[in-house]
Amino acid sequence: MEQPQSTIRSLKTNMKVVFLTAGAAGMYCGSCMHDNALARTLIADGYDCLLQPIYTPIRTDSISVASEKIFFGGIHVYLLQQMPWLRFVPQSARRFLDWPPLIRVATRKAASTDPAKLGDLAISMLQGTDGRQSEEVIRLVDWLENKIQPDVLILSNLLIGGSLPLVHRRLPETQVIVMLQGDDIFLDHLPTEARAEAIALCSKLVSSVDRFVVNSRFYADRMGTLLNIPPEKLFQTPLSIDAAAYSASLTSVPDRSHGKTKTFRIGYLARISPEKGLHRLVDAFLHLANEHHDVTLEVAGWLGEVNRPYLKTIQTRVREAGLEDRFTYHGSPELAEKVAFLQSLDLLSVPTEYEDPKGLFALEAMASGVPVVLPDHGGFSELIASTGGGILVPPNDHHALAEAILRLKNDPLLRKELSKNGHRSVHEKHSIENASRALATLFAQS
């Protein structure tokens, strides 16, 4: 029998949810922003939800609901790994290392985390109470047990799950949910021996998790096989964004006539890095630009210090081709700037080299009424099938990518159809509210 709405509201109000999200130093991180939006929606829906950062404060392009408190402060856990004797220094003398302003300053110019350099730390973190950060594991679990007593504990990935066996022992009534959203990418970049050990440790944690949440069947199959996760523990929710931030209307698509300039604006919005495939898009742009003088390439996204030479190489190629005035890097935009950037485009393409399990940038573009051109791999295939907001091309083939771009350029009716399909589908099926409701269905399950 269906419960009265008053009873449901009471259950929500009394249910405590702790969401552990891994901060990504000073960069915008799609997972962090998604975690923040999901926690904000859970709070709006009546849950007593606390978004708790791990490693560093999170950086989002909208209002953050995250706690200022930090567990496993990035400076602290790194020093414990490099200098094990530090654990003999009283905790009270080391606690300043977890001060959020200090972490922000230390990571302000940090490059994105390089898994290849962090193999030993990753393994130690996964070892939990047997690792060099064991006292931090105990501090977290003490806090959960003595101060919070959550009904539900959500982790943004399994790589921060070294504390789960202790959570399982000390908080047996707490339901544990782990989001899987790129764990394999980190693991695959570890040195061979470290990767094998990390996978074995992750597999051991599976028994301490009640449900794993994925955004695609592709990723459920991949992670289920990699970590020996029983199928009944895997639960799929729609990839989602806060669609209201991009367009409140389901019926209108922004005008992209660009005034009197009559340019065709190809867009890229993602981290500036080789794995995201910007160089592939530049290859396609260079292939098209000599014959199609109205084509421009507009690029935006976070740029870490380690990838500045990569962008410089791309800019040099464009300049040597005589196309410098038709290529613009717009930096790393805040939310309002990002919305304006997307709504200025005719199409967006992020031709990732790897099999991306998510693709939030694609949803952001479609929510803005912009069709997408994506490689036919990873979670993109299912995303395009779900939304009808773009077309797929063979991966790592800039000729095929150029042909697809030209097809959309020459067919405004097709662009308009894809724009409307994607715009409607994101709001109807891929909003953060839908993801929140889907996740909440797990809270009542044991």
Phi, psi and chi 1 to 4 in degrees:
 res  aa     phi    psi   chi1   chi2   chi3   chi4
   1 MET       -  139.2 -175.5  173.5   65.0      -
   2 GLU   -70.1  134.4 -172.6  173.1  -32.0      -
   3 GLN   -75.0  146.6  -68.3  179.0  -56.0      -
   4 PRO   -60.5  148.9  -19.5   30.0      -      -
   5 GLN   -59.9  -33.9  -73.1  -62.2  -46.8      -
   6 SER   -64.0  -38.9   58.3      -      -      -
   7 THR   -66.3  -41.8  -57.5      -      -      -
   8 ILE   -62.1  -44.0  -65.9  174.7      -      -
   9 ARG   -61.0  -39.4  -76.3 -165.6  -64.7  -90.2
  10 SER   -64.9  -41.4  176.7      -      -      -
  11 LEU   -62.9  -41.6  -71.3  171.9      -      -
  12 LYS   -62.4  -46.4  -73.0 -178.8  178.4 -179.5
  13 THR   -62.1  -35.5  -58.0      -      -      -
  14 ASN   -87.2  -11.0  -67.1  -32.1      -      -
  15 MET   -86.8  121.6 -178.8  168.2  -78.3      -
  16 LYS   -95.8  127.7  -68.3 -176.5  178.5  179.7
  17 VAL  -123.4  125.7  179.8      -      -      -
  18 VAL  -110.1  127.5  172.5      -      -      -
  19 PHE  -115.2  107.9 -160.6  143.9      -      -
  20 LEU   -87.1  118.6  -59.6 -177.1      -      -
  21 THR  -120.2  135.3 -177.7      -      -      -
  22 ALA   -86.7  112.4      -      -      -      -
  23 GLY   -65.3  153.7      -      -      -      -
  24 ALA  -119.5   49.2      -      -      -      -
  25 ALA    57.6 -133.7      -      -      -      -
  26 GLY   -92.6    5.0      -      -      -      -
  27 MET   -97.5  156.0   78.5  170.8 -170.8      -
  28 TYR   -68.1  131.2  -75.5  123.2      -      -
  29 CYS  -125.8  124.7  164.9      -      -      -
  30 GLY   -57.0  -40.9      -      -      -      -
  31 SER   -65.6  -42.2  -65.2      -      -      -
  32 CYS   -60.7  -45.4  -64.7      -      -      -
  33 MET   -65.9  -37.8  -69.0 -170.7  -72.9      -
  34 HIS   -67.0  -43.8 -176.0  -95.2      -      -
  35 ASP   -59.6  -42.1  -66.3  -13.5      -      -
  36 ASN   -63.9  -44.6 -177.4   68.7      -      -
  37 ALA   -64.5  -38.4      -      -      -      -
  38 LEU   -68.0  -43.7 -165.1   53.4      -      -
  39 ALA   -63.7  -41.4      -      -      -      -
  40 ARG   -61.3  -38.5 -171.4  176.4   64.2 -120.4
  41 THR   -71.4  -38.6  -55.3      -      -      -
  42 LEU   -61.3  -40.8  -72.6  170.5      -      -
  43 ILE   -63.3  -44.4  -67.5  168.6      -      -
  44 ALA   -63.1  -29.8      -      -      -      -
  45 ASP   -81.8   -2.1  -77.0  -13.3      -      -
  46 GLY   106.5    3.2      -      -      -      -
  47 TYR   -85.1  145.7  -67.8   95.9      -      -
  48 ASP   -84.0   81.8 -177.5    3.4      -      -
  49 CYS  -108.1  130.9 -179.0      -      -      -
  50 LEU  -116.4  120.9  172.7   63.3      -      -
  51 LEU   -91.0  112.5 -176.4   63.8      -      -
  52 GLN  -113.3  112.9  176.5   57.8   57.9      -
  53 PRO   -71.7  147.2  -18.1   32.1      -      -
  54 ILE  -117.6  140.9  -60.1  -69.0      -      -
  55 TYR    78.4  -63.7  -60.0  138.7      -      -
  56 THR  -142.9  161.3   72.2      -      -      -
  57 PRO   -59.5  149.9  -22.0   33.5      -      -
  58 ILE   -86.3  155.1   66.6  171.1      -      -
  59 ARG  -118.9  122.3 -176.1 -177.5 -179.2 -168.2
  60 THR  -124.9  163.4   70.1      -      -      -
  61 ASP   -99.2   13.7   60.4    3.7      -      -
  62 SER  -139.7 -178.8   59.7      -      -      -
  63 ILE   -62.1  126.9  -63.6  173.8      -      -
  64 SER   -86.4  139.5  172.2      -      -      -
  65 VAL  -107.7   11.1  -63.4      -      -      -
  66 ALA   -72.8  149.6      -      -      -      -
  67 SER   -67.3  150.2  167.0      -      -      -
  68 GLU   -77.5  -19.4  -84.8  -68.7  -56.1      -
  69 LYS   -68.0  144.0 -172.3 -178.3 -174.4   73.9
  70 ILE  -124.7  132.4  -57.5  -68.4      -      -
  71 PHE  -107.1  150.2  -77.3   97.6      -      -
  72 PHE    52.6   49.4  -63.6   97.5      -      -
  73 GLY   -49.3  132.7      -      -      -      -
  74 GLY   -55.0  -41.1      -      -      -      -
  75 ILE   -65.2  -44.4  -58.0  170.4      -      -
  76 HIS   -62.8  -52.2 -160.1  173.4      -      -
  77 VAL   -67.8  -32.1  -61.9      -      -      -
  78 TYR   -66.5  -43.9 -179.8   79.1      -      -
  79 LEU   -67.6  -36.9  -68.8  177.6      -      -
  80 LEU   -62.4  -33.8  -76.1  170.5      -      -
  81 GLN   -72.1  -42.3 -174.0   65.5   28.2      -
  82 GLN   -80.2  -29.7  -60.3  -59.3  -45.3      -
  83 MET  -131.0   79.5  -60.8 -179.7  -71.8      -
  84 PRO   -56.9  -27.2  -22.3   32.0      -      -
  85 TRP   -63.0  -17.2   52.3  -95.4      -      -
  86 LEU   -61.7  -23.7 -166.8   64.2      -      -
  87 ARG   -67.9  -15.3   68.7 -176.5 -174.3  -86.0
  88 PHE   -84.9  -10.6  -62.2  113.2      -      -
  89 VAL   -76.6  133.6  176.3      -      -      -
  90 PRO   -51.9  139.5  -26.4   34.5      -      -
  91 GLN   -56.9  -37.2  -74.0 -167.9   32.6      -
  92 SER   -60.7  -28.9   58.1      -      -      -
  93 ALA   -81.7  -14.5      -      -      -      -
  94 ARG  -106.9   -8.6  -71.2 -177.2  -87.4  122.9
  95 ARG   -64.0  -24.1 -164.6   49.3   54.0 -155.7
  96 PHE   -62.7  -21.1   77.6   96.2      -      -
  97 LEU   -65.8  -19.9  -66.4  171.2      -      -
  98 ASP   -97.2   10.8  -66.1  -31.6      -      -
  99 TRP   -71.3  118.1 -172.3   40.5      -      -
 100 PRO   -51.0  -44.4  -29.9   37.4      -      -
 101 PRO   -59.6  -37.5  -27.0   37.6      -      -
 102 LEU   -64.7  -42.9  176.0   63.1      -      -
 103 ILE   -64.2  -39.9  -63.6  174.4      -      -
 104 ARG   -61.7  -44.2  -73.1 -168.9 -177.0   95.6
 105 VAL   -64.3  -44.0  170.0      -      -      -
 106 ALA   -67.0  -27.2      -      -      -      -
 107 THR  -107.4    5.5   59.1      -      -      -
 108 ARG   -57.3  -41.2 -176.9  176.2  -63.0  158.2
 109 LYS  -108.8   19.3  -65.9 -174.8  178.0 -178.9
 110 ALA   -70.1  145.4      -      -      -      -
 111 ALA   -78.9  166.5      -      -      -      -
 112 SER   -61.9  148.9   57.1      -      -      -
 113 THR   -57.2  127.9  -56.6      -      -      -
 114 ASP   -98.3  105.1 -176.9   -6.7      -      -
 115 PRO   -57.7  -34.4  -22.9   33.8      -      -
 116 ALA   -60.8  -26.1      -      -      -      -
 117 LYS   -94.0   -5.4  -63.4  179.7 -179.7  178.6
 118 LEU  -119.4   21.8  -63.2  179.1      -      -
 119 GLY   -58.4  -48.1      -      -      -      -
 120 ASP   -64.6  -39.6  -69.5  -18.4      -      -
 121 LEU   -66.9  -42.2  177.5   57.0      -      -
 122 ALA   -60.0  -43.3      -      -      -      -
 123 ILE   -64.9  -44.2  -71.4  169.2      -      -
 124 SER   -61.4  -41.3 -178.1      -      -      -
 125 MET   -63.7  -39.3  -72.6  -69.1  -65.7      -
 126 LEU   -71.1  -21.0  -73.4  167.3      -      -
 127 GLN   -76.0  -11.0  -71.9  171.9  -27.6      -
 128 GLY    61.5 -122.1      -      -      -      -
 129 THR   -69.1  -10.9   52.0      -      -      -
 130 ASP   -95.6   -2.6  -66.1  -34.6      -      -
 131 GLY   -94.6  176.9      -      -      -      -
 132 ARG   -73.0  -12.0  -67.6 -176.3  177.6 -178.7
 133 GLN  -103.6   26.8  -64.8   74.8   28.7      -
 134 SER   -58.3  -37.2   58.3      -      -      -
 135 GLU   -67.9  -29.0   65.5  174.7   24.7      -
 136 GLU   -71.5  -35.7  -70.8  -62.9  -70.2      -
 137 VAL   -59.9  -47.3  171.2      -      -      -
 138 ILE   -64.8  -39.6  -66.6  169.9      -      -
 139 ARG   -61.3  -42.6 -174.4  169.8   79.4   96.4
 140 LEU   -63.7  -47.3  171.0   64.4      -      -
 141 VAL   -69.7  -36.6  178.7      -      -      -
 142 ASP   -57.8  -44.4  -77.9  -13.0      -      -
 143 TRP   -62.8  -45.3  174.1   75.5      -      -
 144 LEU   -62.3  -42.9  -71.4  171.1      -      -
 145 GLU   -75.1  -43.0 -178.6 -178.8   27.7      -
 146 ASN   -93.0  -28.7  -60.3  -34.7      -      -
 147 LYS  -106.6  -33.5  -63.0  -68.1 -178.5   67.2
 148 ILE  -110.1  -50.0  -52.7  -62.9      -      -
 149 GLN    51.1   63.1  -63.2 -179.1  -15.8      -
 150 PRO   -71.5  148.1   28.7  -35.9      -      -
 151 ASP   -78.0  -32.6  -61.4  -69.2      -      -
 152 VAL  -134.5  134.8  179.9      -      -      -
 153 LEU  -119.5  121.2  177.0   64.4      -      -
 154 ILE  -111.3  134.1  -54.0  172.1      -      -
 155 LEU  -113.3  138.0  -82.7   67.0      -      -
 156 SER   -74.1  -15.2   64.5      -      -      -
 157 ASN  -163.9  165.9   61.5   68.3      -      -
 158 LEU   -79.4  -19.3 -171.0   57.9      -      -
 159 LEU   -65.7  -17.7  -63.5  163.9      -      -
 160 ILE  -101.2   18.9   60.6  172.9      -      -
 161 GLY   -97.1   16.7      -      -      -      -
 162 GLY   -60.4  -23.6      -      -      -      -
 163 SER   -81.4   -7.9   60.6      -      -      -
 164 LEU   -63.3  -38.8  -70.5 -178.5      -      -
 165 PRO   -59.2  -38.8  -28.5   37.9      -      -
 166 LEU   -70.8  -38.7 -173.1   58.8      -      -
 167 VAL   -58.8  -44.7  169.2      -      -      -
 168 HIS   -60.1  -37.5 -170.6   66.4      -      -
 169 ARG   -77.0  -40.6  -69.4 -163.8  -61.6  -88.3
 170 ARG   -93.5  -21.7  -71.0  175.8   51.1  179.5
 171 LEU  -128.6   66.7  -67.6   94.1      -      -
 172 PRO   -64.4  -19.8   24.1  -34.3      -      -
 173 GLU   -89.1   -8.9  -60.4  -57.6  -45.5      -
 174 THR   -79.9  125.4  -63.5      -      -      -
 175 GLN   -79.2  134.1 -176.2 -178.4 -178.0      -
 176 VAL  -110.8  123.8  174.7      -      -      -
 177 ILE  -122.4  130.9  -62.7  172.3      -      -
 178 VAL  -118.3  127.0  173.5      -      -      -
 179 MET   -84.2  130.9  -42.7  -77.9  -74.3      -
 180 LEU  -106.4  113.2  -64.3  174.4      -      -
 181 GLN  -150.4   57.5   43.3 -177.2  -13.1      -
 182 GLY   117.2    9.6      -      -      -      -
 183 ASP   -57.2  -40.1  -54.2   58.6      -      -
 184 ASP   -65.5  -31.0   63.1  -40.9      -      -
 185 ILE   -64.8  -43.9  -62.3  168.2      -      -
 186 PHE   -62.7  -47.5 -176.2   94.9      -      -
 187 LEU   -60.9  -39.7  -68.1  169.0      -      -
 188 ASP   -68.4  -18.6  -73.6  -13.1      -      -
 189 HIS   -91.8   -4.4  -78.9   81.4      -      -
 190 LEU   -74.5  152.9  -65.8  176.4      -      -
 191 PRO   -55.2  152.4  -24.9   34.0      -      -
 192 THR   -51.1  -51.0  -57.5      -      -      -
 193 GLU   -66.6  -41.6  -68.9 -174.9    6.6      -
 194 ALA   -64.9  -38.0      -      -      -      -
 195 ARG   -61.5  -47.3  177.8 -178.7 -178.1  -84.6
 196 ALA   -61.2  -42.2      -      -      -      -
 197 GLU   -68.2  -40.5 -174.3  172.5   -3.1      -
 198 ALA   -64.8  -40.4      -      -      -      -
 199 ILE   -63.6  -41.9  -71.4  173.2      -      -
 200 ALA   -61.9  -41.3      -      -      -      -
 201 LEU   -67.5  -40.9  -71.1  166.9      -      -
 202 CYS   -61.3  -41.7  -76.1      -      -      -
 203 SER   -61.9  -36.1  -62.4      -      -      -
 204 LYS   -67.5  -25.7  -71.9 -178.7  179.9  179.1
 205 LEU   -77.4  -15.5  -64.7  175.6      -      -
 206 VAL   -57.0  -37.2  169.4      -      -      -
 207 SER   -68.1  -18.5   60.7      -      -      -
 208 SER   -92.1    4.5  -61.6      -      -      -
 209 VAL  -114.0  135.0  179.1      -      -      -
 210 ASP   -82.7  -43.7  -65.3  -68.1      -      -
 211 ARG  -143.3  142.8  -67.4  -72.3 -172.6  -81.9
 212 PHE  -109.9  132.7  -69.6   90.7      -      -
 213 VAL  -108.1  129.8  172.5      -      -      -
 214 VAL  -128.1  165.3  -65.9      -      -      -
 215 ASN  -107.3    0.5  -63.2  130.2      -      -
 216 SER  -155.7  155.4   65.5      -      -      -
 217 ARG   -65.2  -35.9  175.1   45.3   49.9 -169.3
 218 PHE   -53.4  -47.2  150.9   77.6      -      -
 219 TYR   -77.5  -30.0 -151.1   54.4      -      -
 220 ALA   -61.4  -44.9      -      -      -      -
 221 ASP   -65.1  -43.9  -66.8  -18.6      -      -
 222 ARG   -64.1  -50.9  166.5  163.4  -71.5 -172.2
 223 MET   -75.1  -31.9  -63.4  -55.0  -70.0      -
 224 GLY   -61.1  -41.7      -      -      -      -
 225 THR   -71.6  -44.0  -61.1      -      -      -
 226 LEU   -63.6  -40.4 -176.8   66.5      -      -
 227 LEU  -111.7    7.6  -57.5 -179.4      -      -
 228 ASN    55.4   48.7  -64.6  -48.0      -      -
 229 ILE   -86.0  125.0  -58.5  172.9      -      -
 230 PRO   -58.8  138.5  -21.8   33.0      -      -
 231 PRO   -54.4  -33.7  -25.4   34.7      -      -
 232 GLU   -70.2  -13.1   61.3  -89.3   16.8      -
 233 LYS   -90.6   -7.7  -75.7 -165.5  172.8 -172.3
 234 LEU   -95.9  130.1  -73.1  161.3      -      -
 235 PHE  -132.8  128.2 -177.7   82.6      -      -
 236 GLN  -100.6  128.9 -175.1  174.0  -20.6      -
 237 THR  -120.4  156.5   63.4      -      -      -
 238 PRO   -69.2  138.0   25.1  -34.3      -      -
 239 LEU   -58.5  138.9 -175.1   68.1      -      -
 240 SER  -147.2  159.2   59.4      -      -      -
 241 ILE  -139.9  169.5   60.6  168.4      -      -
 242 ASP   -79.7   85.8 -177.8   -0.5      -      -
 243 ALA   -63.2  -28.1      -      -      -      -
 244 ALA   -61.6  -25.9      -      -      -      -
 245 ALA   -70.0  -19.8      -      -      -      -
 246 TYR  -101.7  -36.4  -63.9   87.9      -      -
 247 SER  -166.4  127.2  175.7      -      -      -
 248 ALA   -84.7  -15.8      -      -      -      -
 249 SER  -100.2  138.6  170.5      -      -      -
 250 LEU   -93.5   -5.2  -68.1  175.6      -      -
 251 THR  -109.3  -23.0   58.5      -      -      -
 252 SER  -107.1  147.8   63.7      -      -      -
 253 VAL  -119.3  132.7  174.9      -      -      -
 254 PRO   -55.7  147.9  -23.7   33.5      -      -
 255 ASP   -76.6  125.9  176.5   21.8      -      -
 256 ARG  -118.7   40.2  -65.6 -170.7  176.7   79.2
 257 SER   -74.4  -16.8   59.7      -      -      -
 258 HIS    57.9   32.7  -48.9  -57.8      -      -
 259 GLY    62.7 -128.3      -      -      -      -
 260 LYS   -96.4   -0.3  -61.7  178.6 -179.1 -179.8
 261 THR   -76.6  -31.0   59.6      -      -      -
 262 LYS    51.7   46.7  -66.4 -174.7  178.6  179.1
 263 THR   -97.8  156.9   57.3      -      -      -
 264 PHE  -109.5  111.3 -174.1   82.7      -      -
 265 ARG   -98.1  109.7  -65.2  165.0   61.8   92.7
 266 ILE   -87.6  130.7  -56.6  166.0      -      -
 267 GLY  -116.4  153.7      -      -      -      -
 268 TYR  -135.9  129.0  170.6  100.4      -      -
 269 LEU  -139.0   98.9  176.1   64.0      -      -
 270 ALA  -173.1  173.6      -      -      -      -
 271 ARG   -56.5  139.9 -172.3  172.8   69.7 -107.9
 272 ILE   -82.5  101.2  -51.2  -60.9      -      -
 273 SER  -162.6  154.0   63.0      -      -      -
 274 PRO   -58.1  -37.7  -24.7   34.2      -      -
 275 GLU   -66.9  -22.6   62.8  -89.7   19.6      -
 276 LYS   -80.2  -11.5  -68.9  -67.4 -173.2 -178.6
 277 GLY    83.2   21.8      -      -      -      -
 278 LEU   -57.5  -38.0  175.5   57.5      -      -
 279 HIS   -62.0  -31.2   56.8  -73.2      -      -
 280 ARG   -66.6  -41.2  -59.3  -78.9 -176.7 -173.1
 281 LEU   -67.6  -37.0 -175.2   57.0      -      -
 282 VAL   -64.0  -40.2  169.3      -      -      -
 283 ASP   -56.2  -46.9  -71.9  -18.8      -      -
 284 ALA   -64.9  -40.7      -      -      -      -
 285 PHE   -61.5  -46.3  168.3   65.4      -      -
 286 LEU   -63.8  -34.2  -64.4  178.6      -      -
 287 HIS   -65.3  -35.2 -176.8   74.6      -      -
 288 LEU   -89.4  -31.5  -70.2  169.8      -      -
 289 ALA   -66.5  -32.4      -      -      -      -
 290 ASN   -66.2  -33.4  -73.8  -28.4      -      -
 291 GLU   -94.5  -22.1  -67.3 -173.5   12.4      -
 292 HIS  -119.1   94.6  -59.7  -86.9      -      -
 293 HIS   -78.5   -4.6  -57.5  -70.6      -      -
 294 ASP   -97.5    3.0   56.8  -16.8      -      -
 295 VAL   -88.5  131.5  170.9      -      -      -
 296 THR  -125.6  157.6   67.8      -      -      -
 297 LEU  -118.1  117.9 -179.0   53.5      -      -
 298 GLU  -110.3  120.6  -45.1  -63.9  -30.4      -
 299 VAL  -120.7  134.9  174.2      -      -      -
 300 ALA  -143.7  150.4      -      -      -      -
 301 GLY   152.4  160.8      -      -      -      -
 302 TRP   -67.7  137.4 -172.4   82.2      -      -
 303 LEU  -123.0  113.6  175.1   64.4      -      -
 304 GLY   -84.6  161.3      -      -      -      -
 305 GLU   -56.9  -38.3  -69.4  -64.5  -34.2      -
 306 VAL   -65.3  -23.3   70.8      -      -      -
 307 ASN  -104.8    8.3  -76.8  -44.1      -      -
 308 ARG   -62.9  -41.3  -71.6 -170.8 -177.5  -82.3
 309 PRO   -62.0  -33.6  -24.3   35.3      -      -
 310 TYR   -62.1  -48.0  169.8   71.1      -      -
 311 LEU   -65.7  -38.5  178.4   60.3      -      -
 312 LYS   -62.1  -40.0 -174.0  174.9 -179.0  179.7
 313 THR   -61.5  -42.2  -62.2      -      -      -
 314 ILE   -63.5  -46.1  -74.9  173.6      -      -
 315 GLN   -62.5  -35.3  -69.6  170.2  -35.2      -
 316 THR   -66.1  -42.7  -61.5      -      -      -
 317 ARG   -59.6  -44.8  -71.8 -176.2   60.5 -154.5
 318 VAL   -64.8  -43.2  172.2      -      -      -
 319 ARG   -64.0  -43.0 -176.3  174.8   62.9 -106.5
 320 GLU   -65.5  -24.0  -69.5  176.2  -12.8      -
 321 ALA   -84.0    0.1      -      -      -      -
 322 GLY    74.8   25.3      -      -      -      -
 323 LEU  -119.3   20.5  -61.5  169.5      -      -
 324 GLU   -58.3  -34.7 -172.8  174.5   12.8      -
 325 ASP   -77.3   -3.8   61.4  -24.3      -      -
 326 ARG  -114.5   13.4  -68.7  159.8   61.1 -173.1
 327 PHE  -129.7  127.2  175.6   95.2      -      -
 328 THR  -134.3  129.5  -54.7      -      -      -
 329 TYR   -98.6  118.8  171.8   55.3      -      -
 330 HIS   -94.2    5.9  -63.9  -95.8      -      -
 331 GLY    80.0 -162.6      -      -      -      -
 332 SER  -105.9   99.4 -178.3      -      -      -
 333 PRO   -77.6  147.6   28.7  -34.4      -      -
 334 GLU   -73.0  175.2  -60.8  -73.8  -16.0      -
 335 LEU   -57.5  -51.1  180.0   58.2      -      -
 336 ALA   -61.6  -39.7      -      -      -      -
 337 GLU   -66.1  -38.1  -62.9  168.6  -32.1      -
 338 LYS   -65.6  -42.9 -179.7  165.2   64.7  173.2
 339 VAL   -61.3  -45.9  172.2      -      -      -
 340 ALA   -63.8  -40.2      -      -      -      -
 341 PHE   -61.0  -49.6  171.7   76.7      -      -
 342 LEU   -61.9  -42.5  -74.5  169.2      -      -
 343 GLN   -71.8   -8.7  -67.8 -172.0  -15.6      -
 344 SER   -89.9   -7.9   76.1      -      -      -
 345 LEU   -90.1  158.1  -56.8  176.7      -      -
 346 ASP   -95.9  -28.7  -68.6  -71.7      -      -
 347 LEU  -160.2  161.5   66.0   82.4      -      -
 348 LEU  -126.2  140.4  179.4  122.4      -      -
 349 SER  -141.9  129.2 -179.9      -      -      -
 350 VAL  -127.9   90.1 -179.2      -      -      -
 351 PRO   -83.7   73.2   30.3  -33.1      -      -
 352 THR   -56.4  144.4   59.5      -      -      -
 353 GLU   -76.1  -30.0  -59.3  -89.0  -79.0      -
 354 TYR  -103.1  168.4   65.4   99.1      -      -
 355 GLU   -83.7   89.8  -65.2 -179.2  -47.7      -
 356 ASP   -67.2  126.0 -164.4  -36.1      -      -
 357 PRO   -80.4   -8.6   29.9  -34.8      -      -
 358 LYS  -123.0 -102.0  -64.3 -177.6  -63.5  180.0
 359 GLY   101.6   48.4      -      -      -      -
 360 LEU   -60.4  -32.5  -66.0  171.9      -      -
 361 PHE   -60.0  -33.1   45.7   77.8      -      -
 362 ALA   -66.9  -41.9      -      -      -      -
 363 LEU   -65.3  -39.0  -69.6 -177.8      -      -
 364 GLU   -62.5  -41.2  -69.0  170.9  -19.4      -
 365 ALA   -65.2  -47.7      -      -      -      -
 366 MET   -64.3  -36.9  -73.5 -173.4  -83.8      -
 367 ALA   -62.7  -24.9      -      -      -      -
 368 SER   -90.1    4.2  -56.7      -      -      -
 369 GLY    80.1   22.6      -      -      -      -
 370 VAL  -107.4  123.2  178.6      -      -      -
 371 PRO   -70.0  156.1   24.4  -31.7      -      -
 372 VAL  -122.2  152.7  -62.0      -      -      -
 373 VAL  -124.0  116.8 -179.9      -      -      -
 374 LEU  -131.5  153.8  -60.5  172.0      -      -
 375 PRO   -68.8  145.6   22.0  -30.5      -      -
 376 ASP   -83.9   70.2 -170.3    5.8      -      -
 377 HIS  -157.0  172.5   62.9 -169.4      -      -
 378 GLY    60.0 -143.0      -      -      -      -
 379 GLY   -81.5   -7.1      -      -      -      -
 380 PHE   -63.6  -38.4  -64.8  156.2      -      -
 381 SER   -58.7  -46.0  -51.0      -      -      -
 382 GLU   -69.9  -34.4  -65.7  173.4   55.5      -
 383 LEU   -65.7  -42.3 -167.0   58.7      -      -
 384 ILE   -68.8  -38.0  -65.8  -59.1      -      -
 385 ALA   -62.9  -36.1      -      -      -      -
 386 SER   -74.2  -36.6  171.6      -      -      -
 387 THR  -102.0  -30.2   61.2      -      -      -
 388 GLY    64.6   25.0      -      -      -      -
 389 GLY  -101.3   15.7      -      -      -      -
 390 GLY  -174.1 -172.7      -      -      -      -
 391 ILE  -127.9  155.6   57.0  178.9      -      -
 392 LEU  -107.4  148.1  -61.5  166.6      -      -
 393 VAL  -132.7  159.2  -63.6      -      -      -
 394 PRO   -58.7  138.8  -23.8   33.9      -      -
 395 PRO   -64.1  149.2  -18.5   30.4      -      -
 396 ASN    56.3   35.8  -55.8  -35.0      -      -
 397 ASP  -131.5   94.7 -175.7  -18.1      -      -
 398 HIS   -71.1  -22.4   75.4  -88.3      -      -
 399 HIS   -67.2  -45.0  -68.7  -70.8      -      -
 400 ALA   -64.4  -37.8      -      -      -      -
 401 LEU   -63.4  -43.9  179.5   57.3      -      -
 402 ALA   -63.1  -40.2      -      -      -      -
 403 GLU   -63.2  -40.8  -71.1  175.7    5.4      -
 404 ALA   -66.5  -40.9      -      -      -      -
 405 ILE   -62.4  -43.9  -67.9  171.0      -      -
 406 LEU   -64.9  -37.0 -175.2   57.7      -      -
 407 ARG   -60.0  -44.7  177.5 -173.1  170.9 -163.1
 408 LEU   -70.6  -36.1  -72.2 -177.5      -      -
 409 LYS   -60.6  -40.8 -179.9  179.6 -176.2  -64.4
 410 ASN   -85.4   -5.5  -68.7  -23.5      -      -
 411 ASP  -128.9   80.4 -166.7  -19.4      -      -
 412 PRO   -62.4  -28.4   19.0  -30.5      -      -
 413 LEU   -67.4  -39.0  -68.7  179.5      -      -
 414 LEU   -65.5  -43.2  175.8   58.9      -      -
 415 ARG   -57.8  -43.4  -69.4 -156.5  -49.2  -85.7
 416 LYS   -65.4  -39.9 -174.0  173.2 -177.6  179.3
 417 GLU   -63.9  -45.4  178.8 -175.3   -1.9      -
 418 LEU   -64.5  -39.1  -64.5  176.8      -      -
 419 SER   -59.0  -48.3  -64.9      -      -      -
 420 LYS   -66.9  -41.8  -71.6 -175.3  174.8  179.7
 421 ASN   -59.4  -51.3  -71.3  -15.6      -      -
 422 GLY   -64.7  -43.7      -      -      -      -
 423 HIS   -57.7  -48.2 -169.5 -117.2      -      -
 424 ARG   -66.8  -45.7 -179.5 -177.4   61.7 -107.6
 425 SER   -66.7  -39.0  -63.9      -      -      -
 426 VAL   -61.6  -45.9  170.4      -      -      -
 427 HIS   -67.2  -35.5  -74.4   80.4      -      -
 428 GLU   -84.4  -32.9  -68.7  179.8   -7.4      -
 429 LYS  -122.6  -18.2  -63.1 -168.6  -73.0 -174.1
 430 HIS  -124.9   28.0  -66.5  -85.9      -      -
 431 SER   -80.5  156.2   69.4      -      -      -
 432 ILE   -62.6  -27.6 -161.6   68.7      -      -
 433 GLU   -65.3  -39.2  -68.6   79.2   12.3      -
 434 ASN   -65.3  -42.0  -75.3  -18.4      -      -
 435 ALA   -65.0  -39.2      -      -      -      -
 436 SER   -63.3  -44.0  174.3      -      -      -
 437 ARG   -64.1  -40.9  -73.4 -167.9  -68.2  -92.1
 438 ALA   -64.0  -42.1      -      -      -      -
 439 LEU   -65.5  -39.5 -179.5   62.4      -      -
 440 ALA   -65.1  -23.5      -      -      -      -
 441 THR   -64.5  -19.8   62.2      -      -      -
 442 LEU   -82.7  -20.3  -61.6  179.5      -      -
 443 PHE   -63.3  -32.0  -67.7  172.7      -      -
 444 ALA   -86.0   -4.5      -      -      -      -
 445 GLN   -92.6  143.0  -60.0  178.1   22.8      -
 446 SER   -91.5      -   58.5      -      -      -
